[in-house]
Amino acid sequence: MTVSTIDTRYGTYNSHSFSNGNTLPLTGVPFGMNYFTLQTTDTNGSWFFNPHESTYQGIRLTHQPSPWLSDFSQFLITPVTGTLQRDSLFHRQSSYQVDQAVFRPDQLSIFSNRFRTQTTLVPSMYGANIHMTSQHLNSGFVFFAPDKSSYRQLDDYHIAVTLYNASQTQMENFAMYIVLQFNHPITKFSQLVEDTHLSKAHFEGNNIHIRVDFDTQDVEVKLATSFISHAQAIVNLNHINDFQTQQTLATQTWNSLLQRIHVHDKETDAKKMFYHCLYRCLLFPQTFYEITEDKKEIHLDTKSGTVKPGKFFTNNGYWDTFRTTYPLFSLIYPDYYEQFLEGILTHYHDTGFLPKWLSPDERGIMPGTLVDGVLADACAKHIRPDLMPELLQAMVHTSTTEYPNGLYGRHGSKTYQELGYLPLDYNESVSHSLDYAYSDWCIAQVAKSLHQTDIYQRYATSSLSYRQLFDKETGFIRAKNRNGQFRETFSKYAWGKDYAECSAIQATLSVFHDIDGLRELLGGANELTRYLVNLCQEKRLFEVQNYGYEIHEMSEFSQTPFGQLAISNQPSFHIPYLFNWSTRKDYTTLLIKQLLTHTFSPDFKGYPGDEDNGSLSAWYIFSSLGFYPVCPGKATYQLGIPQFDKVTLYFPHVKKPLVIKSENNYEHYQFVQQTLLDNTVVHELSHEELLHAKELTFTLSLLPNHN
């Protein structure tokens, strides 16, 4: 499978009220600073691309990691010819043939029916090359960015642009700097205003439309960006090759990373979805540091508003990605994981706290500080051990220090330390408490590896404090007030208030680090089995009173017929694998095979819910391979059922590849009779053994083993 076979539009048919992935068809290089996509409308906010709409307003440079966080430093490029009557996006839009356009990770190519232009974009780390050819009139471009922007013609071939649009940031004058270099001289540089076309060297204002014209039908543009300065953008520009070379480099970069996993099976929908998911995993986090002319790594620290040394990455929500995305990086892309850890440490140096949700800087949203799971998993798998002493310091500081407005660190940290849980006067208190308990366990594991006995013992003990929220009467983990009393009113179907994007049914199982302990709280293996079976057999009921309306996660959950197993959202990702701790381990494979087959599809409705920075894609990849990281921070994987006959994994730091084979891999064989790692029967997988094994073999069966 190569990058040329990937259609970036899977999962892009979405709306504010329903998600089929909430993805954008992004073209760029892996973990690039910028991505590019079509904008089909400017009237739907963050949902500016619809794969079924056959009109587009331009190619959009975007940094939107999720529609729920919106875009920053966006810039619209529209190829045009002839006369434009108005300066609105609506009056500039053109139709295109949806089935003939090229939407690939390494290339975006569109023919404008209105302007009769073919435009192809190929990406680089800090920009892109754009080739535009007109069939009948001289070529031109119109540029647009919302809010304040400025455009200055530097000479006949260069334009400098400054964008000030940002959805949210701590830096008052946060900007992106762009330098455009054309291969033909500019003949006209003007602002689009109704009935007026003023030509001058500099334009500045809010929501302005700028046109550039050429005396030729064929134009190439190099576009370079920087979050630091125009001077740095020019440095980045000098590293962009000619169009053909850049296209080759982008293709090679994608192929080199995609081919670390080789699915040998013939072309199927499952294989198409698998590689699309792998592409999605290679988009985030995005690079936010740059390389100076003398090869130094620098980044913009938005908290101080200054430029500092070091790597930095943005557009990542650790509440989503710690579960699956980073464990996948640990196995297949540890060389990138190493760099991401440097970026996390840079954030601590800049702010005094570990990050939670970056876009471009800290948003302070979602429960917990689940970057702790990323750090503990790296520690358990011996990734950048040299960084662990300082990262442990950062973990402890972040867990114990409250920031005045709650932007950084743990909400209610002091109260949590006093009570061992967050009381119900805090929003989503149960989800916060469970996540803090897991983070405490993560801190304990890193401390243990560094022989910090006092820290280990303190945090290992506090990691079990979640148990006091278990209500034996109802059988669920519930919210308590500051006096230790459970909330008076309770419904297991109620989403929100005490639980983040789920109900008590799913949240009670969010104890990744102490599943044995949770099983005992529930009453043992038989009771865990009963709980899980009931969860899967339950009607898809939910109650909205805590939110006041039906959030989109409820809508998506209700459309997937798997009971209360809401695979559409992160709190349920690990639930199918919990049957491995029950008396019916065979139910894991039964569920996984059905979920893979019936909730994902290689089309515009690709996903059962928000894809979220590669997290749902990584779930699909792990589950397709036949194993899953239930608890990041433990260097083990729980067994499932593979989807393909044969897969080869190529590990960058290990010379020998691993071959995964599935015997009797028929559609109706939904159970695993036996799993062998190099001819040894295994019931779970060690990360280290997996890296150095030659073959992992699953023997599938029609019926489960009889015990």
Beta strands, then each sheet from edge to edge (+ up, - down):
strand 1: 35-39
strand 2: 55-56
strand 3: 58-62
strand 4: 75-80
strand 5: 94-95
strand 6: 102-104
strand 7: 107-112
strand 8: 117-124
strand 9: 127-134
strand 10: 140-144
strand 11: 148-153
strand 12: 158-163
strand 13: 176-182
strand 14: 188-193
strand 15: 196-199
strand 16: 202-206
strand 17: 209-213
strand 18: 218-226
strand 19: 261-263
strand 20: 286-287
strand 21: 289-291
strand 22: 297-301
strand 23: 306-309
strand 24: 313-314
strand 25: 316-317
strand 26: 357-358
strand 27: 470-471
strand 28: 476-477
strand 29: 627-628
strand 30: 636-639
strand 31: 646-649
strand 32: 658-663
strand 33: 671-677
strand 34: 680-681
strand 35: 684-686
strand 36: 695-701
sheet 1: 1+ 3- 4+ 10- 17+ 14- 15+
sheet 2: 2+ 5-
sheet 3: 6+ 7- 8+ 9- 18+ 13- 12+ 11- 16+
sheet 4: 19+ 31- 32+ 36+ 33- 34+
sheet 5: 20+ 24-
sheet 6: 21+ 22- 23+
sheet 7: 25+ 26-
sheet 8: 27+ 28-
sheet 9: 29+ 30- 35+
end
